[in-house]
Amino acid sequence: MTSPVSPSDHVSPRTALPAAQYAASRHAAWLGAAAVITDEVGRVLLVRPTYREDGSWLLPGGVVEPGEHPHITCRREITEELGLDLPPSAVLAVHSFSPHHPDLQAGTHCPGEVRFVFDAGALTPAQAKAIRLPREELSEYAFLETRDAVQRLRPVDGQIMLAAYRARLGNTATAHLADDRHILDVPALDRHDIHVRYRPLWDSPLHCGPVPERLPVQQAWAWCFIPDGRVVLVADPGPRGALPMLPGGTVESTDATPEDTLHREAAEEAQLTLADPVRLGWVLDETGEVYGGVGPNARLRLAARVTAIGPAAVDPATGRPFARLLTTPAQAAALLGWGPPGVRQAQLAAETARERWGLPNASCGAIKEIPAEGIRLS
């Protein structure tokens, strides 16, 4: 009995090429490797090369040398460019760049490039202070919010950075792009152009006791848990992208309590029905500048159980529907840009949900979008 043979296993002698000629006929492309590195609050590290005439910036990384694997290149380039030894932990994105891409600098004879983008983690403050640049190659570096980072990158580099960064945040599979576009299904964070905004107010501690009587409560936002332990985030689309938020908002004069504010805002923004809201604590806003300079006030943080998620609807305050995302508490803290205090608050919320409602601890999984028709919860 003979084994099945693929037609490609039979090559006519007339079409067979000498080894050297066959090798020369194969497609050739440059190889590159870069890294997504952030600080503790999620700002992306960019470097400014001295050799780019347009002044654009780059992710740390460089050219794969002959015989070198991309992950080795990534680690080597981080050491050469930053003076740090950061082993990459995952491939976040792979990008295929064609030789005719409009972002290719004029006069560059490029046969095309395949670029690997790795996750090199988050730097501690001590590591960030230890960065040392090769001044003949790089003039400066900066940690930037993603909305600002894309302004300093060439458009194609900006899209690659965002896809890789969002793959890290969303715990999704490696993003595959061709000429800065996803070639497979577009993940939720990319589809809604989600960005992370660093919010230095949340360096303030979360006070777990009652709000002092002298402090008015100006905001009430909540970690809203569904039965599997994930939480709901909303994001308002805008011209510079969408910024994630916990459901909730400003306490209005018509709200008898901050909990009433939460119920109203969660229904308007995310079409959530909530039960049993519990106060986790409050953060001091010393100026109240966002409310017209009202002075010191409290921003209340709660946890609540979601009992229903309805069909998407237009938010009456903005006139447009919000994106609705399901994330783990840890992913939510990263997306909110609250840094280490946000991580601690997420842990407190998750512990409260487990102890009060018996909900599981959702610690992994990809970020998902709540469908337009809503979700039926058991």
Secondary structure by P-SEA (a helix, b strand, c coil): ccccccccccccccccccaaaaaaacbbbbbbbbbbcccccbbbbbbbbccccccccccccccccccccaaaaaaaaaaaccccccccccccbbbbbcccccccccccccccbbbbbbbcccccaaaaaacccccccccccccccaaaaaaaccaaaaaaaaaaaaaaaacccbbbbcccccccccccccccbbbbbbbccccccccccccccccccccccccccccccbbbbbbbbcccbbbbbccccccccccccaaaaaaaaaaaaccccccccccccccccccccccccccbbbbccbbbbbcccccccccccccbbbbbbbbcaaaaaaaacccaaaaaaaaaaaaaaaaacccccccccccccccccccccc
